């Protein structure tokens, strides 16, 4: 019976409590409306006073495999040789280049950002190095660079209008400036890439020119020795098996030389303990081992060892082998030299743009509609909480006043009774 009474009383108290809350809110409805209205008015005014931000975006395609653009790799592939180096992550390289000070400085000069981001006093009072650091920091804050697993690079540039601006001209200026800077990144990156690649190619061309001259002298010497031997010993014919073995040895020797050249080029730019250098040394040792085995007839059961041949045939085979090796080497080096020379004067784009930056039409921030809705909800809850806090304070104050009055009455009674 007691449980039934408790349940019925609790079910009656809850609606009564909710009704009391509703009555309190209705009594203070005017206050709530005024509070929310003032908050919305101030918030909307602030939204119109804060700078408007516009974002321009550029998407770059994944860079091609650097090995495909390397003349050494192309020449080695044309000769049927294996890959001579492990490619670096080209996407990461381009990303770091976009973040570099060299790109930032070129972009600052190209787009005249000093006149845009620095005040007159800063341009007059700051030193060139200080202005450069300020502009680099400003450009870095405005730029966001993202990459994904597929290798695509997304570059975003955010430009804001001046504070307390109501002019549509400021919005147009911010839109076009964001587009120009985003596309400026691409043009500066491409120009820097081409300049560095051309300088590197011309540098390599000089190196290969020296190697071509050496190879030509060695080839002429091998021809002369071979002709002298033929004249002194008349004509000697080699079997098809031995000719095939000579061809194989010449290709192995060319492969060995290509790896030596690759290692020499790597050591010009990297430390001896670099991973690419260590891998190149390991491949070079493997090629040397294969060449020695082929020279000794150990690479194939059908191969002939030079020691097993007659003396005259062996000498003839040695001269013939030297000629074929130097022919392969000379042909490889000439191919590398001309490819590097052509690469040094190429003017083809090095960056493939999937989506170039266009003038952004919509603001990136502030989102006035969303912010107004959020402000309305927050101010409404704040007004309701303020109503109940004020009522609670009034109740405490009235209770304390009642207790103070009772204390005074007791004091007067005690005085009168005396």
C-alpha positions in Angstrom: 0.0 0.0 0.0 2.8 2.4 0.9 4.5 1.6 -2.4 1.4 2.5 -4.3 1.2 5.8 -2.5 4.8 6.5 -3.1 4.5 5.8 -6.8 1.4 7.9 -7.2 2.9 10.8 -5.3 6.2 10.7 -7.4 4.2 10.6 -10.6 2.2 13.6 -9.5 5.3 15.5 -8.3 7.1 15.2 -11.7 4.4 17.0 -13.8 4.0 19.5 -11.0 7.7 20.2 -11.1 7.8 20.5 -14.9 4.8 22.8 -14.7 6.6 25.0 -12.2 9.6 25.2 -14.5 7.4 26.1 -17.4 5.6 28.8 -15.3 9.0 30.2 -14.3 10.1 30.4 -17.9 6.8 32.0 -19.0 7.1 34.6 -16.2 10.6 35.5 -17.5 9.8 35.2 -21.2 10.5 38.9 -21.8 13.9 38.6 -20.2 14.8 35.5 -22.3 13.7 37.2 -25.5 15.7 40.3 -24.7 18.7 38.3 -23.8 18.7 36.2 -27.0 17.9 39.2 -29.1 20.8 41.2 -27.8 23.2 38.3 -28.0 22.1 37.6 -31.7 22.5 41.3 -32.6 26.0 41.5 -31.1 27.0 38.2 -32.6 25.7 39.0 -36.1 27.4 42.4 -35.9 30.7 40.7 -34.9 30.3 38.2 -37.8 30.0 41.1 -40.3 33.0 42.9 -38.7 35.4 39.9 -38.7 37.6 39.4 -41.8 36.2 37.2 -44.6 38.5 34.4 -45.6 38.7 32.9 -49.1 40.6 29.7 -50.1 42.1 28.9 -53.4 43.2 25.3 -54.1 45.6 23.6 -56.4 45.9 19.8 -56.9 49.1 18.4 -58.4 49.4 15.0 -60.0 51.8 12.4 -58.5 55.3 13.0 -59.9 56.7 10.4 -62.3 59.3 7.9 -61.3 62.6 9.8 -61.2 64.3 6.8 -62.8 62.2 7.3 -66.0 63.6 10.8 -66.4 67.2 9.8 -65.5 69.3 9.3 -68.7 71.5 6.8 -67.0 68.5 4.7 -66.2 67.2 5.0 -69.7 70.5 4.1 -71.3 70.9 1.2 -69.0 67.4 0.0 -69.8 68.0 0.2 -73.5 71.0 -2.1 -73.1 69.0 -4.6 -71.2 70.5 -3.8 -67.9 68.7 -3.8 -64.6 67.7 -0.8 -62.5 70.8 0.9 -61.0 69.3 2.9 -58.1 66.3 3.0 -55.8 64.1 6.1 -56.5 63.3 8.5 -53.7 59.7 9.5 -52.9 59.2 12.2 -55.4 56.0 13.4 -53.8 57.8 14.0 -50.5 60.5 15.9 -52.4 58.1 18.2 -54.1 56.2 18.8 -50.8 59.4 19.8 -49.0 60.4 22.0 -51.9 57.0 23.8 -51.6 57.7 24.4 -47.9 61.3 25.6 -48.6 62.6 29.2 -48.1 63.8 29.2 -51.7 60.3 28.8 -53.1 58.9 31.3 -50.6 61.5 33.9 -51.5 60.8 33.5 -55.2 57.1 33.7 -54.7 57.4 36.8 -52.5 59.4 38.5 -55.3 57.1 37.3 -58.1 53.8 38.3 -56.5 55.2 41.5 -54.8 54.0 40.3 -51.4 56.1 42.9 -49.5 53.7 45.6 -50.7 50.7 43.5 -49.6 51.6 42.0 -46.2 53.9 44.7 -44.8 52.9 48.1 -43.6 54.7 51.3 -44.7 56.5 51.5 -41.3 57.6 47.9 -41.6 58.9 48.4 -45.1 60.8 51.5 -44.0 62.2 50.4 -40.7 62.8 46.7 -41.0 66.0 45.3 -42.5 65.8 43.1 -45.6 66.5 39.9 -43.6 63.8 40.9 -41.1 61.3 41.7 -43.8 62.1 38.4 -45.5 61.5 36.4 -42.2 58.2 38.2 -41.6 57.0 37.5 -45.1 58.1 33.8 -45.0 56.1 33.4 -41.7 53.1 35.1 -43.2 53.2 33.0 -46.3 53.6 29.8 -44.2 50.6 30.7 -42.1 48.4 31.3 -45.2 49.4 28.0 -46.9 48.4 24.5 -46.2 50.0 21.5 -48.1 48.4 18.0 -47.9 49.4 14.7 -49.6 47.6 11.4 -49.8 48.6 7.8 -50.3 48.2 8.0 -54.1 50.8 10.8 -54.3 48.5 13.7 -55.1 49.5 17.1 -53.6 46.9 19.6 -52.5 47.9 23.2 -51.8 45.5 25.6 -50.2 46.0 29.4 -49.8 43.8 31.4 -47.5 43.5 35.1 -47.8 41.4 37.3 -45.6 39.9 40.8 -46.0 41.0 43.7 -43.7 39.2 43.8 -40.3 36.1 46.0 -40.1 35.7 46.0 -43.9 32.3 46.1 -45.6 33.6 46.8 -49.2 33.0 44.2 -51.9 36.2 45.4 -53.5 38.2 44.0 -50.5 36.4 40.6 -51.1 37.3 40.6 -54.8 40.9 41.5 -53.9 41.2 38.7 -51.4 39.7 36.2 -53.9 42.1 37.0 -56.7 45.1 37.3 -54.4 44.4 33.8 -53.1 44.2 32.4 -56.7 47.4 34.2 -57.8 49.4 33.0 -54.8 48.2 29.4 -55.2 49.0 29.3 -58.9 52.3 31.2 -58.2 53.4 28.3 -56.0 53.1 26.0 -59.1 54.9 28.3 -61.5 57.8 28.9 -59.0 58.1 25.2 -58.2 58.2 24.3 -61.9 60.7 27.0 -62.7 63.0 26.0 -59.8 62.7 22.3 -60.8 63.7 23.0 -64.4 66.6 25.2 -63.3 68.0 22.6 -60.9 67.4 19.7 -63.3 69.1 21.6 -66.2 72.1 22.5 -64.0 72.4 19.0 -62.8 72.2 17.6 -66.4 74.8 20.0 -67.7 77.0 19.1 -64.8 76.6 15.4 -65.6 77.1 16.1 -69.3 80.6 17.5 -68.5 81.4 14.4 -66.5 80.2 12.0 -69.2 82.1 14.0 -71.8 85.3 13.3 -70.0 84.4 9.6 -69.8 83.6 9.5 -73.5 87.0 10.9 -74.3 88.7 8.3 -72.2 86.5 5.5 -73.6 87.3 6.7 -77.2 91.0 6.4 -76.5 90.7 3.0 -75.0 88.5 1.8 -77.9 91.0 3.1 -80.5 93.8 1.3 -78.6 91.7 -1.9 -78.5 91.1 -1.6 -82.3 94.8 -1.1 -83.0 95.9 -4.1 -80.9 93.2 -6.3 -82.5 94.3 -5.3 -86.0 98.0 -5.9 -85.2 97.2 -9.3 -83.9 95.2 -10.2 -87.0 97.9 -9.0 -89.3 100.6 -11.0 -87.5 98.5 -14.2 -87.1 96.3 -14.0 -90.2 92.6 -14.6 -89.8 91.3 -16.7 -87.0 87.6 -17.6 -86.6 85.8 -18.0 -83.3 83.0 -20.4 -82.7 79.4 -19.2 -82.3 79.5 -20.3 -78.7 82.6 -18.2 -78.0 81.2 -15.2 -79.8 78.0 -15.4 -77.7 80.2 -15.6 -74.6 82.1 -12.5 -75.7 78.9 -10.6 -76.3 77.7 -11.6 -72.8 81.0 -10.5 -71.2 80.8 -7.2 -73.0 77.3 -6.5 -71.7 78.4 -7.5 -68.2 81.4 -5.1 -68.4 79.1 -2.3 -69.6 76.8 -3.0 -66.7 79.7 -3.0 -64.3 80.9 0.4 -65.7 77.4 1.9 -65.5 77.2 1.0 -61.8 80.7 2.4 -61.2 79.5 5.7 -62.8 76.4 5.7 -60.8 78.3 5.2 -57.6 80.7 8.0 -58.5 77.8 10.4 -59.1 76.2 9.4 -55.8 79.4 10.0 -53.9 79.5 13.5 -55.3 76.2 14.4 -53.5 76.0 11.9 -50.6 77.9 10.5 -47.7 79.7 7.1 -48.0 77.3 5.6 -45.4 74.1 6.8 -47.3 71.7 4.0 -48.0 71.7 4.6 -51.8 75.5 4.5 -51.8 75.6 1.2 -49.8 73.1 -0.4 -52.2 75.1 0.8 -55.2 78.3 -0.7 -53.7 76.5 -4.0 -53.1 75.3 -4.2 -56.7 78.7 -3.3 -58.0 80.2 -6.2 -56.0 77.6 -8.5 -57.4 78.3 -7.4 -61.0 82.0 -7.9 -60.5 81.4 -11.4 -59.2 79.2 -12.3 -62.2 81.8 -10.8 -64.6 84.6 -12.9 -63.1 82.5 -16.0 -63.2 81.7 -15.4 -66.8 85.3 -14.7 -67.7 86.4 -18.0 -66.1 83.5 -20.0 -67.7 81.8 -20.7 -64.4 78.5 -19.0 -65.1 77.3 -21.6 -67.4 78.1 -25.3 -68.0 78.3 -24.7 -71.7 80.7 -21.7 -71.3 84.3 -22.2 -72.2 87.1 -21.1 -69.9 89.8 -19.1 -71.6 92.5 -21.4 -70.1 91.0 -24.4 -71.9 91.4 -22.7 -75.3 94.5 -22.9 -77.6 97.0 -20.2 -77.0 96.4 -18.3 -80.3 92.6 -18.6 -80.0 92.7 -17.4 -76.4 94.8 -14.3 -77.4 92.4 -13.6 -80.3 89.4 -14.0 -78.0 91.0 -11.6 -75.5 91.5 -8.9 -78.2 88.0 -9.5 -79.6 86.5 -9.3 -76.1 88.3 -6.0 -75.4 87.0 -4.5 -78.6 83.5 -5.5 -77.9 83.6 -4.3 -74.3 85.0 -0.9 -75.3 82.4 -0.7 -78.1 79.6 -1.3 -75.5 81.1 1.2 -73.1 81.7 3.9 -75.7 78.2 3.5 -77.0 76.7 3.7 -73.5 78.7 6.8 -72.6 77.9 8.6 -75.8 74.2 7.9 -75.3 74.4 9.2 -71.7 76.3 12.3 -72.8 73.8 13.4 -75.5 70.8 12.7 -73.3 72.2 14.8 -70.5 73.0 17.6 -73.0 69.5 17.6 -74.3 68.1 17.4 -70.8 70.2 20.4 -69.8 68.4 22.6 -72.3 64.9 21.2 -72.1 62.1 23.6 -71.2 59.2 21.1 -70.6 57.0 21.4 -67.5 58.1 19.3 -64.5 54.9 19.7 -62.5 51.6 18.2 -63.7 48.6 20.2 -62.5 45.4 18.3 -62.1 43.3 21.3 -60.9 44.6 24.8 -61.1 43.4 27.5 -58.7 40.4 29.5 -59.7 38.8 32.5 -58.1 36.9 31.2 -55.0 33.3 32.3 -55.0 32.2 31.2 -51.5 33.8 32.3 -48.3 35.8 29.7 -46.3 34.9 31.6 -43.1 32.9 32.9 -41.4 29.9 30.6 -42.0 27.3 33.2 -41.0 24.3 31.0 -41.2 25.8 28.2 -39.1 27.3 30.6 -36.6 24.0 32.4 -36.2 22.2 29.2 -35.5 24.8 28.1 -33.0 24.7 31.5 -31.3 20.9 31.3 -31.1 21.0 27.9 -29.4 23.8 28.9 -27.0 22.2 32.2 -26.1 18.9 30.5 -25.5 20.4 28.0 -23.1 22.4 30.8 -21.4 19.2 32.8 -20.9 17.4 29.9 -19.4 20.3 29.1 -17.1 20.4 32.8 -16.1 16.7 32.7 -15.2 17.0 29.8 -12.8 20.3 31.1 -11.3 18.6 34.5 -10.6 15.5 32.8 -9.1 17.8 30.6 -6.9 19.7 33.7 -5.7 16.4 35.5 -4.9 15.2 32.5 -2.9 18.4 32.3 -0.9 18.2 36.0 -0.3 14.5 35.9 0.8 15.2 33.0 3.1 18.1 34.8 4.7 16.0 37.9 5.2 13.2 35.8 6.8 15.8 34.2 9.2 17.2 37.7 10.1 13.6 39.0 10.8 12.9 36.0 13.1 16.1 36.7 15.0 15.2 40.3 15.5 11.7 39.3 16.8 13.3 36.9 19.3 15.7 39.5 20.5 12.8 42.0 21.1 10.8 39.4 22.9 13.7 38.7 25.3 14.2 42.4 25.9 10.5 42.9 26.7 10.4 39.9 29.1 13.2 41.3 31.1 
